[in-house]
Amino acid sequence: MFFIRSKFFLVLGLITLVSGFFSPGGLKAEVEFSGRVKLFTSFYLNENSTGPYFFHDKGEFALKRLETRFILSGELSSKVSFYSRVDTYSRAGALFSPAPLPEASSLGTPVQSEPFEGVLYEGLVKITDFIFPGLDLTVGKQRISWGTADKLNVVDNLNPVDLANFLSFDPDYFAERRPQTAFNWEWWLGSNYKLQFVWLLERQYAPLPQGFTRLVTQGFNINEIRLLREKYKLQNPNFGLRCSGVVANFDFGLSFYRGNVPLPVLTGVELSPFKGLISYFSYPRENVFGLDVAGELAGVGLWAEAALVVPEETQGFVVKPVLVNNQSFLYRDEFSLFPANYLRFVLGFDYTLGVGNGLYLNGQFLHGFFDERAYTSRARKVFGWQKGMFFGELEDYVVMRFEYRLFRETLKLQLGSIVELAEGHQALVILPEIEWKIKDMVILQAGGYLTTGDKEGTKFGLFREDKVGFLAVKLDF
């Protein structure tokens, strides 16, 4: 909570400081307050006693979570605006770790029987016409969207995917990305063209789900995990450049990102005669050249993104004892981890069919999920990387979504699907959902996450025995 308060006062102080420069008459802010209250609960529709990720009985709850979202935004002057969002989370149900019983804290607060967390999701100040007309500056923790695809972006590199909530089966968090702290300069060249430079003040680390380290150590029989991290310095910053505009009624963008891989990469292993198997993970550096295009042709919405990834030279290694003249030595074998470059891309379309009130169809073909990358043949052989596994080789996906609205668009029926096309193996994820909007403030949701296909050789097929249903209530104010 101290961390949240510190960031809150930092944002508040920044707002006050900036307003002092641009509002000589004092702080005359026009403030708006909004937010959301959401209750999400999911449950398993079948029993799974074999894993590998989840073990549960039929009818057992998967997640019970109450979320609140508080948004404070406004204008301090005609040139200065601010935006902040604080999210809080509460679990319905006691926690029994690390203490075997749900004990209170030393101050008597029920941290175990009523677990509660909070985070500053965004906090920023935006200055328009900074220095000269047409140049805007946004400072703070912010979501900077790049690309034109529907969530499955391959050029959206400034904000890492929230992997911590990816397996919550909450559709609101599918491929959701986390805001980052940055200086964001946008230079408008007329009304149709823009140059953008973003200086990120931190490395991009995707949050991982609870228990991730345990799964890695148990799944690969690892005794110890060590992280190889580099210090963030002025000499090696993370930054992005983008040029965007409109040509022949099509939006386009050319981008460049230099930074780190947002997910940990297995870089080396060491077989120690005393400590057992030690694995080394790192967040290697990379350069990404991006292209995105979107527009409409004959009533059909079209978009495409391509990312040419050029990894920095990263050496993988294996350290193992060898016997020479009856003496044991540690031998280190090194090899290139990544190829010189590789391509990730997504192609998509949407169209509304003239059926009843209109049947909306959205389809995308994706090459390279956010956790996948290309490895050299030696790295694949040594570490066992292949298609059809998390953090493995690039593979293909077909993602579809149908939507139909009834009763003046207050009721939405949705059917989504993900087809995973691994090497000789396939998996299918079916995502049914129904949404009922009551008045304009309350939304009721119900749906499911149903997987079928090959359990071996696919990443989504691993969840074949983890069929999930969910219920959600949202109140926006």
N, C-alpha and C positions, 0 to 999 in steps of 0.2 A: 504493500500500500504506500510505503514511503516513495517508491519509484514512481508511482502514479501521481502522487502529490507533487513531486519534484518536477515532472514534465508539465503538469497543469500550471504551476506557478511560472515555469519557464515560458510557456506559450502566452500566459497572461501578461508577463513582463514584456515580452516582445511586442505584443499588441499595444501596450501602453507606450512603449518607447517609440514605435513607429508613428503612433497617433500624435505624439508630441511634435514630430517634424511636419506632419501633413495637416494638422488641425490646430492652428494657433490659438483658437478660442477655447481649447480644452477638449476633453474626450466627449464627443457628441455622437455616440454610436447608435445606429439603428439595429437592434438585436432581434433575432428570431430564434425561438426555441422549439425544437421538434424531437421526435424520437420514436422508439418502437419497444413494445413488450412482446416477447415471443416465448411460447412453451412448446418444446419439441420433445417427443418421446418415440422411441423405436423399440421393436421387439422382434425376437426370432420366431419364424414360422415353422421351424423344424429343429430337430436335435442334431448336434455335431459333437461327437466325442473323440474325433481323430484330428481336429485342427485343419491346417497347421497354424493359423493365426488366431482363431476364435474357438473356444470350447463352451458349449451352452446346451441348455435343455430347451425343449419346445415351449414357447410362451414366455421365456425369460427375457427381461428387459435388456436391450443393448445400450441405450442411452436415455437418460432423463435429464433435461437441462432447461433451465429458465434463463432467458437472455433479456437484458435491457440495453437500449441504445439511446444515448442522450446527445443531441446535436445542438451546438450553439454557433450561430453564424450571424454575420451582419456586416455593415459598412461603417468604418470610422470616418471616412470622408469620401468624396467622389472618386478618389484614386486608391484608397486603401480599404481592403476587405479582409475578413478573417473567417476561419472555419475550424471547428474542433468537434471531435466525436469521441466519446468515452463509452466503451462497451463493458458490461458486467455480466458475470455468469454465476449461476447458482445451481447446485446439483440437488435433486430431490432424492435423498438417501445418504446415510452416513458412510464415512470412509473409515476403514479399519487398518490403515497403515499410516505411519510406521508403528504406531501404538496398537496393540492387539484389541484395545477397546476404544470407543469414540470419546477420547478425553478432550476437555476444553483447553484453551491456551492458559498461560500464566495469569492473564488478565480476566479470565472467565468467559471469553468469547467462544461460541460453539464452532470452532474451526473444523472439527472432525464430524460432528453430527449435522452441521449445516454448512458444508463447504462453499466458499465464495471467493471469486477472483474478479479482478478488474484490469483493464488495459486501455491505454490511450491509443485508439485506432488511428486517428488523424488529428493533427494540430498544425495549422499553417496560417501564414499571412501572405496576401497577394497585393502587390503594388503595380498598378497599371501605369503606362507611360513612364517607366523608370528611366531616369537620365534623359531620354528623348522619346518623343511620341512613337508609339508602335512597339516599344520594348516593355514587356511585362516580366516581373520577377515574382516567383512564388517560393517562399522559404518555409521549411518545416517538414514535418512528417506528412507525406502525401502519396496518393495513388496516381501514378503517371502511366496512363494507358497508351500502349503502342499497338498498332495492328488493326485489322478489320474483321477478323474471324469471330465466330460466336464462341467465346471462352477458350477455344482450343488454339490459342495464338502461339506462333513459333517465333515471332519477333518482339513479343512483350517481355523484354529482358530486364527491365528496371525493377520490377516487383516480383519476388519469388512466390511460387505457389505455396499455399497453406496446406502442406501435407499432413499437418497434425489433425485437421478436420476432414481430410479426404476420405477416411474410412469411418466417419461418423454416420454415413449414409443419409446425411441431411442434404437435400438438393440445393439449398442455398449456398453450400460450401463446395460444390463441385468445381474444381479448378479455380477456386477463389485465390486471389493474390493479396499479399500483405504490403501495406504502404511502407515507404522507406523515407528516411530523413535526407533531404537534398536541397540544393539550390537549383531552381528550375527557371532558366531564362527562355522566353519565347519572343521572337522578333517577327512581327507581322509585316509582310511585304504586300501591301494592299489587303484586299478582303479574301483572297483565294490562296495565298501562299504564306508559308511560315517556316522559319528556321528555329530550331530548338537545341539548346545545350543544357545538359543536366549533369551536375556534379554531385555524386552520391557521397555522403559523409560516413558511410559504413560499408562493410562487406555485405553482400546479399546472401543471407543464410535462411533457407526455408525451415520453418518450424517442423519438427518431426513428431510423430504420435507417441504418446506415453508407452513405455515398454519397448521402444525401438531397439535400444542397446541390448536389452535382454534377448530379443528375438534374433539379433545378429549373432550374439555370442553362443546361444544355444543351437541355432540353425547350422552354424559352421564349426561348432566345437572349438570356439575361440576362448582362450584363457584370459586375454587382456586386450583392450582396445586403446590405441594411442592416436592422438590427433596431431597432424602436422599443420601448423597454422603460421601464416606470415603476418607480420605487423602491418597495419595500415599506415602508410606514410604519404607525404606529399609527392614523393617520387613514383609511387605506384597506385594512383587513385583509381576508383571505379567511376566511369563517366559514360555518357551517351550523347550522340548527335543524331538529329533527324531533320530532314527536309520534306515538307508535305505540301500538297496543293491539289488543284483540280484541273484535269486535262480531258477535253471531250466528254464532259459530264461524268468522268470517273475520278474518284478520290485516289490519290496515290501517296506513297511515302517511301523514302529511302533513309535507312537508318544504319548506325554503327554503334555497337556497344563493346566497351572494353571493361572487363571485370572478372569475377570469379564464377565458377560453376556453383549454383545455389544449393546443390545436394552433395553430401559427402561421397567421395570416390575412393574405393579400395585401391591403395597405391602400393602397398607392400606387405609381405608376411615374413615373420621370423620364427623359426623353430628353435626355441631355446631349450637346452637340456635341463635347465633349472625352472623356468617359468612356463614351459609348454608353448602353445601356439600364440604368438602376438601378431595382431593385425594393425596396420597403419592406414589411417584415412586422411584425406586432404581435400581442399577445395581449390583445384587447379585454376589457373588463369586461362582466359579465352578471349578471342575477338570474334564478334558476330556481325556480319554484313546482312542487312535485312531489306526486303522489298515487300510492300503490301499494296494491293489494289482492290477497290470496291466500286460497284456501280450497279446500274440497272439496264437490262436489255430485253425489250419486248415484254415488259412487266415482270421479268424474273430478276430478283436480286442476286448478284454474283460477287464473290470475293476470293482472293487468293493471297497467300503469304508464303514467302520462301526465306530461309535463313541459311546462309553459308557460314558454318562454324569453323573457325581456324584456331585450334587449341595451341596454347604455348607448349613447347617441348617439355614433356613430363616423363620422368623415368620411373617405371615400375621396378620393383626389386623383390628378390627372394633371398633370405639369409638362412642358411642351414649348416649344420655341422658336417664336416667331412673328415675322413681318417686318412692321414698322410704319415707314413712311416710309424704307424702305431700311435700317432699323436692326433688329437682332435683339434681342428681349426674351424672357425666360422667362415663359410664361403658366401660371398655376396654376388648374385647374378642380376644384372640390370638389363632392361629392355625398354623400348618406347611404349608408352601406354596408349596413346591415341594416334590415329593417322594424321596426315598433313592437314586434311580438311574433310568435311562431310556436309551433307545437305539434309535439312528438315523442311517440310512444306505441308500446307493445308489448302484444300480447294473446297469451296462451299457455294450453296445457293439456297434461296428461299422463294416460295411462291404460294399464293393463296388461290386455291381452286374454288370455282363457283358452285360449291355444294352447300345448300342451305344458307346459313349465315356466313359461310366461307371456311373452308378447311385449309389451315395453314400447314405448310410442309417445309421443313428445314433439314438439309442434308449436308454432310461434310466428309471429306476423305482426308485422313491425317497420316502422314509418314513421320513417325517419331514422337512418342508421348513425352511429357515434360521430364520424366525420370530416365529416359533412354538416351544413349549416345553411341557413337561408333568407337570400337577398340581395334587395336592391331591384332593380327592373327596370333602373335605370341602372347599377348595379354589375355585373349580369349582362351587359349590353351592352358595357361598357367592358373588363371583365376576362375575359369569355368564360365565366363560370361557368354550368354547366348540369347536368342530371341525367346520371348515367352516367359520372362522373369522380370521382377522389379529390379531397376537399376541395370538392366541388361542392354542388349543390342537393339537398334532401331527396328521397329516393325510397323505394320499398317493397320489402320482402323477405319471402319465406316460407321459414322454416327448419324442417326436419323431422329427426327422429332415431329410428331403430328399434334396439332392443337385444334380443338373445335370449341367454340363458345356458344352458350345458350342463354335464354332469358335476359336479353339486353346485356350480354357479356358479363353477367354476374356469376355464371357457372362455366368453368373451363375444364374440359376433358383433355388429357394429354397422355400420349404414349411415346416414350422414347426408347431407343435401343443403341447398344454399342456392340459392333461385331469386331472381334479381335482376330486378325489374320496373321498368326505366327507361322513359323516354318513347318508345314505339314500338320499344324494343329489349329483349331479354332475354338472360340468361346463366344457366347452370346449373353449380353446383359439386357434384361427387359425392365423398363422403368415406367410403370403405370402411375398416373397421378390424377387426382381430382381436386379442384380448387373452387371454393364457394365464397364469393365476396358479399359480405353482409354490410349493407349501407356502403360507405366509402372508407370505413376505418378498420373493420374487422374482417380477417380472412381465415377460413378454415381449410386445412389441407389434409389429404390422406393419400398414401401411395405405397410403393414397394420397390424393393431391389431384388430381382430374381435372376439368378445366373445358371446357365447350363453350358455344356460343352466339355472339352477335354480338361481334366484336372491336371494332367501332366503336360508341360510344354506351353502353357498359357498363364498369364498373370491373373486374369479375371476368373479363369476356370478354377483357380485355387479356392474361390469363395462359393463353389457350387453347393456346398452344404451349409451356407450361411444366408439363407433366404430371409429377408427382413421386410417388415411392414412398419409404417410410421404414421403418426398423427401430429399435427401442428396447429397452433392457434397464434395469429399475429394481430396485434393492435397497433396501428400507426396513429400518431397524434402530432 
